[in-house]
Amino acid sequence: MSDQIKILWADDEIDLLKPQLFFLEKKGYAVTTVTNGHDALDALDENNDIDVVFLDESMPGLTGLETLSRIKEKYTQMPIVMITKNEAENLMEEAIGSQIDDYLIKPVNPNQILLTLKKLIDNKRLVSEKTASDYQQEFRQIGMDINSNLSFEEWVGIYRKIINWEIKLDQSDTPQMKDILNMQKQEANSEFSKFVMKRYEDWMTNEDGPIMSHNLMKEKVFPQMDDSKPTIFLLLDNLRYDQWKIIEPILMENFRVEEEDYFYSILPTSTQYSRNAIFSGMLPNDIYKHHKDLWVFDHEKEGKNNHEGELFEKQVKRIVRKELKTQYVKVTNAHKAKQFSDNIHNYLNNDITVVVYNFIDMMSHARTEMEVLKELAGDEKAYRSLTRSWFLNSPLWLSLEKIVDKDIQLFVTTDHGTIRVNQPSKVVGDKDTTTNLRYKTGRSLKFNNKDVLAINDPEKVGLPKVNLSSTYIFAKPDVYFLYPNNYNYYNNFYRDTFQHGGISLEEVICPFVRLSSK
């Protein structure tokens, strides 16, 4: 072996184990032997490069379990294999409770030893190598698919494949493979943005496109509602597909996934547009035309999502056409999270309760502002990990656990995703031009054409005009817009931050999941 694995074997009958020791040395392992627990502890103190300990359970003096306990006190991560003459259940339970990593029954078979070592020491390497090998085999196929005139359904399949490999490679120590995957993801995003630019106007004017924000409730939620059980529609602002896959195992402890689907967010992939479209069942320009009092333009000071509850009630009356007991709940801080948790059982009296939970959006904004969060969530892997940690310890999960014994229907979705940006692009506009980093709307905008999708007639894609010369521009993947003023400062400030509003797989393709109580 190039990096020789070092084993410490403690057994008062070590002389009887010569065949096993010879077998291990022949296989390239280095074995240090001792005959009692005290010597085992001394050997660990003297040799800080021991990889695994084999520990006899029935040594005189300091027993195997006592030795195990002392080793774990000092070397918490040390893999320990307990070797015993009997399979007494209480003994095994005590050993397992004391954090042994495996156990073997005497007489010890050499091949069993080898299997244990492979499992404990080589497992991570073997999994990494297998994952990297499997991705290498699929790399060429994904590359061919990306450039083969995909449909909107097929783009979802490609995105899911890339994310699944990204999550698998998180667990493996293969930085080279991760770099290759990142390059492939960038290529996929580049082709996807071209695809959206070519098809987007058609999607707005005919019914051949994907389900999008404005018809999500009509197509995916209302038809699934059941008079016999309450529905909770949970929208996690800014939830990407990879973040869904990270929290999915937690939810599956108490809920059953009935359907894992998707929808495409409208442009701009930002809260004001996509979320208002979801709750109104309308494109933004239709909201503006039919409910002028409920639409707020970007340049206006008022909150842009203050009327979601009203818009949702109007959609229910328009689409469902029967009396439903509805409630809209928005959770934006710890106090409201506690209120939500305290009232969770009351919401089950409604036919449908819409819950907007804002933590993930706040996390991405906080990461931009706070250096410590930038370090904690330095890349996609860390961002996913932070999402999982939040969800597992959140009042939201605590609230859902309170109703696991109730027969409910739960939808989990989002309004749009977010992408980590790295390519600045200069934009010039007047004082009323919007401040969002991934889309702009205003008059007389000047920009780099290669970085954007420009919409000169917003009404064709369901967007309202502030004035006759209004233009919208949407950033392609990885791009963020900056004004020439203080360019270098803002370039450094916003580089490598998570933003939304533009065109990318991460922002546009949104998870939509239907769950039921187990």
N, C-alpha and C positions, 0 to 999 in steps of 0.2 A: 504494500500500500504506500502511496506517495506521502499521505499524512497518516502516520501510524496511529491507530486507535489504542488507547491505554486503558487497561482493565485492572481494577483492584478486586481480588477474590478473597473473601474472608470465610474460612471453614476450618473447624478443629480437626477434620479428617482430610486435610488437603492432600496428603500422600496418596489417598485412594482416587484422586482426581487427575492423576498423571496423564491418562489417555486423552481426557478432555483438554488439559492444558497444552499437550503436544499438538492436538488438532488445531487449537486456536493460534498457536505460534506458527504452525505451518501455513495457516491462512493469512498470516501477516499481522496479527494482533500482538501487542506487547502486554504480558500479564505479570502483575506484581501479586504475590501471595502472602497472606498472613493467617494465623491460626486462632485469633480471638478478636473481640470487638475493640479492646483498648489499642491493640496494634493497628487495627484498621483506621481508627481515628488519628493515630500518630502518622500513619502512612499518608493520609489525606492532607495533614498539616505540612508534611515534608514535600509532597508532590502536588503542585497546583495545576498539573496538566492531566490529572485522571479524568477520563471521559465517562466511565460507568462503573458502578460498584455491584458485584455479585455477593450476596450476603446470606450465609447459612442461618436459618432460623433458630437452631437448637444448640448453639455454642454454650459451653459452660461459662460461668462468671457473668460477663455482660452479654445478655441474650441478643439474638438477632433483632428483635423488636426494639429493645433498649438502644442498641447501636444505631438502628435506623432513625429513631427519634433524635438522637444526638447529632447524627450527620445532617438531618434535615434542618435542625436549629441553625447550623453554621453554613451549610451548603444547600440552600433551598432549591436550587435548580438541578442538583445532581441526580441523574437517572439511577435508580436503584432497583435491582432484580432480587427478589427474595427467593431463596432455595429452601425447600422444606421436605421432610420425610412423610408428612401426613397432610391430608386435605381437609382437616377439621374446619368447619364453616366459620366458627367464631374466630379462629386464628386468622383465616384469610380476610374476614371482615375487618379485624383490627389492623392487619397489615395494609389493606387497601385504604382504610381510613387514615392511616399514617402516611399516605401518599407514595406507596410503592408504584413503580412504573410497569412492572410485570412480575410474574412468579413462575418458578419451575419446580416440578416434583422429582425427587430423587428416585431411582438413578437417572442422572441427567443425560439426555441424548445429545450428542454433539451437534446434530442438525437443528435441534430445538434451540440450542445456544446461539447458533449462527442466525436463525430466524429472528430471535429476540434482538440480537445486535443490529441486524438490518433494520428492524422496526424502530428501535430507539435511536440509533446513531445515524443510520444511512437514510432513514425515512424521508427527511426533508430534502436531502440531495436527490434521492430517487424520484420523489414527486416533482421537484423542480425540473429535473432532466426530462421526465415524461411530459410535463406540461409544455416545456420549451419545444420538445420534439413534435408534439401534437400540433402546436401552433405553427411551427415551420411547415408542416404538411398542409395546413389550411391557409397559410399566408398567400400562396399562389392563387388559390381559388377565390379568396376574398378580393385580391387584387384584380382578377379578371372580372368578377361580378361588378365591382365599383365602376368599371368602364364599359358596362354592357347595356346601357339604356334601360335602367331599372324603373319599375313602377313605384308608386308611393308605398304599396305594401312591401315590396322587395327592399326598399330603403330601410323600412323598419326592421326587417330581418337582418340586414347587414349591420345596422346600429346595435341591435341586441347581441349579435355575434361578437362584435368588437368589444362591447362592454363586458360580456361574459369572459372573454380572454383577458381583459384588463383586470378583472377581479381575480381570476385564477392566477395570473402572473403576480398579483399582490402577494400571494402566499409563497412565491418562489424567489430564490436569490439569483435572478437571471437578468441583470441590468441591460445586457445587450438585446435580449428579446423585448424588453420593455421599450427600449429606444426604437426598435423596428416597428413595434405595434403603434407607438406614438406617431411615427412617420406615416404609417398606413391610415391611422385615424385622421391625420391632417389631410391626406389625399382624399379620403372619403368625404370629409367636410367640404373640401374645395369642389368636388363633383356634385355633392348634394346641394350646395348653394346655387350652382349653375342650373340644376334640375328645378329648384324652387323658383328661381328667377324666370325660367322658361314657362312654367306651368301655373304660376300663382294667379294670374289674372283669369285664366280659364276656370280655376277652382271657384272663384268668386261668382262666376256667371252661369255655371252649369252644375249638375249633380253628379258628375263623374269623378270628382275628387275625393279626398279622404274626409272622414268626419273631422270637423274643426271646432274651434271654441264655441262658435255661435249656434251650432246644432248638436252639441254634446248632450245636453239635458234631454232634448227631444228624441234623439236617436238611442241613447245609451242608458238613461236614468229612468225617465217616466215609464217606458214600456216594461221595466223590470220591477216596478213598485207593486207591492202585494198588500191588499187590504188587511191580511191577517198578521202582518208584522211591521213594526216601525222601520223606517229607513234613516240612516245617518249618512250624509254626504260630506266627507271630510276632505277639504282642499288644503293641502300643505303648500303654501306659497313657495315657488322656486324649487320644487322637488324634481330632481333629474331621475332618469331611469336607473342609473347606477346607484343612486341613493335609495330608491325604492328597493332594489335587490339586496341592499345591505340591511334594511329594516324588515324585509319580508319574513326572514326566519323568526324574528321576535313575534310578529303578529300571528304567525302560523302555530305558535304554542297554544293559542286559544281560539283562533279563527281558521276557517277553511277557505282557501282561494277557489272561488267558483269560476272566475274568468279573469285572465290577465290580458288586457287589450291596450289600445293606444288611441290617441287623437293627435291631430296637428294643431299647434297653436297658430292663431292668426298673427299677422304682422301689424304693428310692432309686437315682438314677444315681451311685452311689459305689462305690468299689473293693470294699469289704467285701461288698456285696450283689451287684452285677452280675458281678464277676469270679468270685466263688465259685459263682454260678449257672452261668456258662459252663463252668467246669471240672468241676463236679459233675453237670451236666445236670439240676439240680433247682432248684426255687424255694427261697428261704432257709428257709421254715418246714419244708419236707421235709428239708432238710439237718439242721435242728435236731432233727426227730423221729427220723430214721433214723441220724444220726451225731452224737449229742449231744457226743461228745468232740472233734468237729472244728468245732463252731460256737462262736464267741465273741461275746457281746453287746456292744453299743456301749460300755456303761459299764465293761466289764471291761478290765483293764490289758493283757492279752496281745495280741500282734499279731493283726490280724483276718484276715490272708491267709497264715498260716503253713502251712496244710494243703492248699494248692491241688494239689500234686503227688499227694497221697494221694487227694483227691477225683477227680482226673482218672483215676487208675488204676482206681478203683471204677467210674467211668462207662464206661470202655473195656470192662471185664469184663461190665458190665450190658447195654450197647448192642451192642457189636461181637460179643461172644460167641465170640471166638477169640483165640488167643495173639498179642499184638502186642508188639514190643519198643519200649517207650516211655521217654522221659526228659523231665523237667521242669527247666528252667533259668531262674533268675531273676537279672536283671542290675540291680543297684541302685547301683553305684559304678564308678569307673575300674578298680579291681583286678578286679572280676568281668567287666567289659567286655573286659579283656585276656584273661582266662581263656576267655571265650566265643570270642574270636577265635582263640586258640591251639588250641582244641579243635574248631573248626568242622568239620573233615574227619571227626573221630570221630563226630559226630552223624549223619553220613550212613549209619552202620551201623544206625541205629534205623529202625523203620517210621515212627514219628512222634516228632518232638522239639517240645515246647512251650516257647516262649521268651517270657518276660515281660520287657519292656524298659521301665524306669521313667523315662527321662530327661524326657519331655514333662510328666509329672505333677510331677516335681521342679522343672522350669522354671516351671510356673505357680505353685507354692508359693513358689519363690524370688522370683518377680516381686512377690508380695504383700509379702515381707519386706524386699526390697532396693530402695531408691529408684533406683539406677542401672539395674536391670533394668526397673523401671517406665518409665523414660525410653526405654530401648532398645526395649521392646515396648509402646509407648504405646497402640496400637490394634490392631485385627485385622490390618491390613496388615503392621504391624511384627512382630506375633506370628507371622504366617505366615513372614515373612522370616527371623526368628530360628530357626524350626523347620527351614526349608530349609538354612540355614547350618550348624546343628547336624548334620543328617542327612548332608549332603555331606562333612563333616569328621569324622564319628563313627567309632568302632571298629566300630559295627554295619554301616555301609556297606562298610568295609574287609573285614569278615568275609564279607559276601555276595559281594563281588567275588572272594574266594578260591575260591568254588564255582560261578562262572558257567559253567565248562566241564563241570559235572556235570549229569546228567539228574535234576532234582529238581522237586518241587511245592512252591510257597511260598504260604502264606496270610498276608495282612497284614490285621490288624483291630485293634480296641480293646475296652475294656470299657464306656466311656461317653465323652461329650465334656465340654465346659466352656463357660461363658458369662460374659461380662463384666457384672458386676452394678452397679447404680446406685441402686436404690430400697430404703432400709432399712425394715424392718417389725419392730415390737416383739413379743417373745415372753416370756412368764413361765412358768417351770417349776421343778421341785424340783432338788435337787443332782445327781440321777442323769440329768437331761435331757441328751441328746447335745449336743456342741459344734458339730457341722457347721452351716455357714451357710446351706445350701439345703434341709436337711431336719432335723426334730427328731422324737425319739420319747421319750415319758415319760408320767408321770401328771399329771393336772390341768393340762394345758397351756392357757394363755390366749394368744390370738392374734387377729389381724385376719382375719376370714373371707374378705374380698375378695382377700387376698394368697396364699391357700393352697388346696390340695386336702387335706382332712382325712379320714383313714381311722380310723374308730372301732372297726372289726372287722378288725384286720390279717390274720387268717388267711384271710379272703375273698380277699385279693390275694397270698397266699403268703408273708406276713411273720410272723415269730415274735413272740409276746407275751413281754415280760419279766414282766408280771403281769396280772391280770384287767382293770385299767383302762388298759392301754397304748394310746396313740394315736400315730399317725404323721401328721405334716404335711409337705407338699412345697411348696416355693416356686414360684410362677408365674414367668414370665420376668422377668429384671432385678431380682428381689427378693432381699434377703439379710436373714437374721434376726439381730436384736441383742437382748440383754438390756437392761433399763432401767439397770443399773449401768454407770457410765462410758460412757453411750450416745454422747455427742459424740465422745469419743476413738476408740471403735471404728467409729463411723460414718465418720469421716475416714480411718481406717486401712484399712478394707475397701472403701470406695467405689472403683469402677473397677478392681477386681481380678477375676481369672478364678476362678470357683468352680463346683462341681458338686454334684449330689445332688437337684436339683429337676427341673422340667418345662420343657423348651425344645427347639426343633428341634436346637440345637447339642449338647445333652446326650443326647437320646434317640435320634436317628437316627444310627446308627454305620456307617462304611464297612466293607465286607467284600469283600476282593479276592483272587482266585485267580490266581496267576502261574505260569509255567513258564520253564525255561531256554530261551534263544533257540537 
